Amino acid sequence: MNDEIERFPVAERPKILLKDEPNHLGAVGYFAKTVNGTDQNGMFGFASAQFIPLEWNEKGRCDGGVIGPMNFHTPDEEGNCSCGKLDPNPVYGIMCENGVGFPSLRMSCPVISLLPHGYISYIESHDKDADDLFVVSHWNVEARTLQELLKLMFEWRDARILLGVDIAPAITADLLLTELDVPAELEEWIRSEVPDQFVVKYLSGSTDARERTTPPDMPDELSYWLHDKIVDSPIGYGFPVSIT
């Protein structure tokens, strides 16, 4: 947590843009992705939080923790995944590799911890081709920028509330948004200005629902709000930097 900011009462906290923070790998400013610029690497995603049974991996989690993000892949009795893959990731034992393998990870960390419900997370690979493959093949709970991820989460929440969609991503998005408590004026901007994401495209019958539509850069007010959410968020899991 930022000690300089912590000294100010909330009402007097200075406004700081994400982009004005240090932007080295793992720093707060690194998450201020510019459209058609730094957004070409890495991705944000949302996930539920679950305690990780150590028997799933004899050595436990790679970060030594006992709680972390759980994606929405469910193995059947034969060990085959709900996404259609037949070979769950042998490192994690709880998720399919989906294009970004553990050895290629450059960074994996929480951006905003919203326990006990879950996380907004960031993941990046050393291999840009692996990032791109992930984007093309599994683009239903991930996005290149935070403004796109928030739009996607609102779409999942709407699907649950308006259409009765009661699957794990919809439930988790609803819980995380309740915890986030996005201000009404920021929600309005996200809904009106950020292009439709996977859920709306899919429900509208799009045959290319995972194709990205270029979003606008986030406005300052959204950046200020996200900045405070990120710096106030407790560290939850993962490794912020891999130097290999």
C-alpha positions as CSV (number, residue, x, y, z in Angstrom):
1,M,0.0,0.0,0.0
2,N,1.2,3.5,-0.8
3,D,2.3,5.1,2.5
4,E,2.3,8.6,1.0
5,I,-1.4,8.2,0.0
6,E,-2.3,6.5,3.3
7,R,-1.6,9.7,5.3
8,F,-4.4,11.6,3.6
9,P,-8.0,11.2,4.8
10,V,-10.1,9.8,1.9
11,A,-11.8,13.1,1.3
12,E,-8.5,14.9,0.9
13,R,-6.7,12.2,-1.1
14,P,-4.9,13.7,-4.0
15,K,-6.1,12.5,-7.4
16,I,-3.4,10.5,-9.2
17,L,-3.7,9.0,-12.7
18,L,-2.6,5.4,-13.2
19,K,-0.3,6.6,-16.0
20,D,1.5,9.0,-13.5
21,E,2.6,6.1,-11.3
22,P,5.8,4.2,-12.0
23,N,5.2,2.0,-14.9
24,H,7.9,-0.7,-14.7
25,L,6.7,-4.3,-14.7
26,G,4.6,-5.0,-11.6
27,A,4.1,-1.3,-10.7
28,V,0.7,0.4,-10.5
29,G,1.3,2.4,-13.6
30,Y,2.0,-0.7,-15.6
31,F,-1.8,-1.3,-15.6
32,A,-2.5,2.0,-17.4
33,K,-2.7,0.3,-20.8
34,T,-2.7,2.6,-23.8
35,V,-5.0,1.6,-26.7
36,N,-3.0,0.4,-29.7
37,G,0.1,0.7,-27.6
38,T,1.0,-1.1,-24.4
39,D,-2.4,-3.0,-24.6
40,Q,-0.7,-5.3,-27.2
41,N,0.9,-7.2,-24.3
42,G,-0.8,-9.1,-21.5
43,M,-4.4,-9.3,-20.4
44,F,-6.7,-8.6,-17.5
45,G,-9.3,-11.1,-16.3
46,F,-11.7,-11.8,-13.5
47,A,-11.8,-15.0,-11.5
48,S,-13.4,-16.5,-8.4
49,A,-11.3,-17.1,-5.3
50,Q,-10.9,-20.5,-3.8
51,F,-8.8,-22.3,-1.3
52,I,-6.4,-24.5,-3.1
53,P,-6.2,-28.2,-1.9
54,L,-2.6,-29.0,-1.6
55,E,-3.2,-32.5,-2.9
56,W,-3.8,-30.9,-6.3
57,N,-0.1,-30.2,-6.4
58,E,2.4,-31.9,-4.1
59,K,4.3,-28.7,-3.7
60,G,1.3,-26.5,-3.2
61,R,0.8,-23.2,-5.0
62,C,3.9,-21.7,-6.7
63,D,3.5,-18.6,-4.6
64,G,3.3,-20.5,-1.4
65,G,-0.3,-19.4,-0.7
66,V,-3.4,-21.3,0.1
67,I,-5.9,-19.1,-1.6
68,G,-5.9,-17.8,-5.2
69,P,-7.8,-17.3,-8.4
70,M,-9.9,-20.2,-9.8
71,N,-10.8,-20.0,-13.4
72,F,-14.1,-21.3,-14.8
73,H,-12.8,-24.6,-16.2
74,T,-14.4,-27.7,-14.6
75,P,-13.0,-31.2,-15.0
76,D,-15.3,-34.2,-15.4
77,E,-14.8,-37.5,-13.8
78,E,-12.3,-38.5,-16.4
79,G,-10.3,-35.3,-16.0
80,N,-11.4,-33.7,-19.2
81,C,-12.1,-30.0,-19.0
82,S,-15.4,-28.3,-19.6
83,C,-13.7,-26.1,-22.3
84,G,-13.1,-29.2,-24.4
85,K,-9.5,-29.8,-23.7
86,L,-8.5,-33.3,-22.9
87,D,-5.2,-32.5,-21.1
88,P,-5.6,-30.3,-18.0
89,N,-2.4,-28.3,-17.1
90,P,-0.2,-30.7,-15.1
91,V,1.5,-27.9,-13.2
92,Y,-1.6,-26.4,-11.7
93,G,-3.9,-29.4,-11.8
94,I,-6.8,-27.1,-11.7
95,M,-6.9,-25.4,-15.0
96,C,-6.2,-25.9,-18.7
97,E,-3.2,-24.2,-20.2
98,N,-5.2,-22.3,-22.7
99,G,-2.3,-20.9,-24.6
100,V,-0.3,-19.3,-21.8
101,G,1.8,-22.1,-20.2
102,F,3.3,-21.7,-16.7
103,P,6.9,-21.8,-18.0
104,S,6.2,-18.8,-20.3
105,L,4.7,-16.6,-17.7
106,R,6.3,-13.2,-17.3
107,M,3.9,-11.8,-14.7
108,S,0.9,-13.1,-12.8
109,C,-0.7,-11.0,-10.0
110,P,-3.8,-9.5,-8.6
111,V,-4.7,-6.0,-9.7
112,I,-7.7,-5.7,-7.3
113,S,-8.3,-8.3,-4.7
114,L,-12.0,-8.6,-3.9
115,L,-12.0,-11.3,-1.4
116,P,-13.8,-13.5,-0.5
117,H,-15.4,-13.4,-3.9
118,G,-12.4,-13.2,-6.3
119,Y,-10.0,-11.0,-8.1
120,I,-9.3,-8.8,-11.1
121,S,-6.0,-10.1,-12.2
122,Y,-3.3,-9.5,-14.8
123,I,-1.3,-12.1,-16.7
124,E,1.4,-11.7,-19.3
125,S,3.6,-14.1,-21.1
126,H,7.2,-13.8,-22.3
127,D,5.8,-15.1,-25.6
128,K,3.5,-12.5,-27.3
129,D,2.3,-15.2,-29.7
130,A,1.0,-17.1,-26.6
131,D,-0.8,-14.0,-25.4
132,D,-2.4,-13.5,-28.8
133,L,-3.4,-17.2,-29.0
134,F,-5.1,-16.9,-25.6
135,V,-7.0,-13.8,-26.8
136,V,-8.2,-15.6,-29.9
137,S,-9.2,-18.9,-28.2
138,H,-10.5,-17.8,-24.8
139,W,-11.9,-14.3,-24.7
140,N,-15.0,-14.6,-22.5
141,V,-13.5,-13.4,-19.1
142,E,-10.4,-11.5,-20.3
143,A,-9.7,-8.2,-21.9
144,R,-6.7,-6.1,-23.0
145,T,-7.6,-3.1,-20.9
146,L,-9.4,-2.4,-17.6
147,Q,-12.2,-0.4,-19.2
148,E,-12.9,-3.4,-21.5
149,L,-12.9,-5.8,-18.6
150,L,-15.3,-3.8,-16.6
151,K,-17.6,-3.6,-19.6
152,L,-17.4,-7.4,-20.0
153,M,-18.2,-7.8,-16.3
154,F,-21.3,-5.6,-16.6
155,E,-22.4,-7.7,-19.5
156,W,-22.1,-10.9,-17.5
157,R,-24.0,-9.3,-14.6
158,D,-26.8,-8.2,-17.0
159,A,-27.0,-11.7,-18.4
160,R,-27.5,-13.0,-14.9
161,I,-30.0,-10.4,-13.8
162,L,-32.0,-9.9,-17.0
163,L,-31.7,-13.3,-18.6
164,G,-31.3,-15.6,-15.7
165,V,-27.9,-16.9,-16.8
166,D,-26.7,-18.7,-13.7
167,I,-23.2,-20.0,-14.7
168,A,-20.0,-19.3,-12.8
169,P,-18.7,-16.3,-14.8
170,A,-22.0,-14.5,-14.4
171,I,-22.3,-15.1,-10.7
172,T,-18.7,-14.1,-10.1
173,A,-18.9,-10.9,-12.2
174,D,-22.1,-9.9,-10.2
175,L,-20.4,-10.5,-6.9
176,L,-17.2,-8.7,-7.9
177,L,-19.1,-5.6,-9.2
178,T,-21.1,-5.4,-6.0
179,E,-17.9,-5.4,-4.1
180,L,-16.3,-2.8,-6.4
181,D,-19.3,-0.4,-6.2
182,V,-18.5,1.4,-9.4
183,P,-19.8,5.0,-9.2
184,A,-22.8,5.6,-11.4
185,E,-21.2,8.2,-13.7
186,L,-18.3,5.8,-14.4
187,E,-20.6,2.9,-15.0
188,E,-22.6,5.1,-17.5
189,W,-19.4,5.9,-19.4
190,I,-18.3,2.2,-19.5
191,R,-21.7,1.1,-20.7
192,S,-22.1,3.8,-23.3
193,E,-18.6,4.4,-24.7
194,V,-16.7,1.0,-24.4
195,P,-17.6,-1.3,-27.3
196,D,-19.7,-4.4,-26.8
197,Q,-17.6,-7.3,-25.4
198,F,-18.0,-11.1,-25.8
199,V,-21.3,-11.6,-24.0
200,V,-23.3,-9.1,-25.9
201,K,-21.7,-10.0,-29.2
202,Y,-22.4,-13.7,-28.6
203,L,-26.0,-13.2,-27.5
204,S,-26.5,-11.0,-30.5
205,G,-25.5,-13.9,-32.8
206,S,-22.1,-12.6,-33.7
207,T,-20.0,-15.2,-35.4
208,D,-16.8,-13.4,-34.3
209,A,-17.7,-12.6,-30.7
210,R,-14.1,-12.9,-29.6
211,E,-12.9,-10.3,-32.1
212,R,-11.8,-7.2,-30.4
213,T,-13.4,-3.8,-31.2
214,T,-10.9,-1.0,-30.4
215,P,-12.0,0.9,-27.2
216,P,-11.4,4.5,-26.3
217,D,-8.7,5.3,-23.7
218,M,-10.1,5.6,-20.2
219,P,-11.1,9.0,-19.0
220,D,-9.2,10.7,-16.2
221,E,-12.0,10.1,-13.7
222,L,-12.0,6.4,-14.3
223,S,-8.2,6.3,-14.0
224,Y,-8.4,8.2,-10.7
225,W,-10.9,5.8,-9.3
226,L,-9.1,2.7,-10.5
227,H,-5.8,4.0,-9.1
228,D,-7.3,4.2,-5.6
229,K,-8.9,0.8,-5.9
230,I,-5.6,-0.7,-6.9
231,V,-3.3,0.9,-4.3
232,D,-5.8,0.1,-1.6
233,S,-6.1,-3.5,-2.6
234,P,-4.3,-6.1,-0.4
235,I,-1.8,-8.3,-2.1
236,G,-3.4,-11.7,-2.7
237,Y,-1.3,-14.2,-4.6
238,G,1.1,-14.7,-7.4
239,F,4.5,-13.3,-8.4
240,P,4.6,-9.8,-9.8
241,V,7.8,-10.2,-11.7
242,S,9.8,-13.0,-13.3
243,I,13.3,-12.0,-14.2
244,T,14.0,-15.1,-16.4
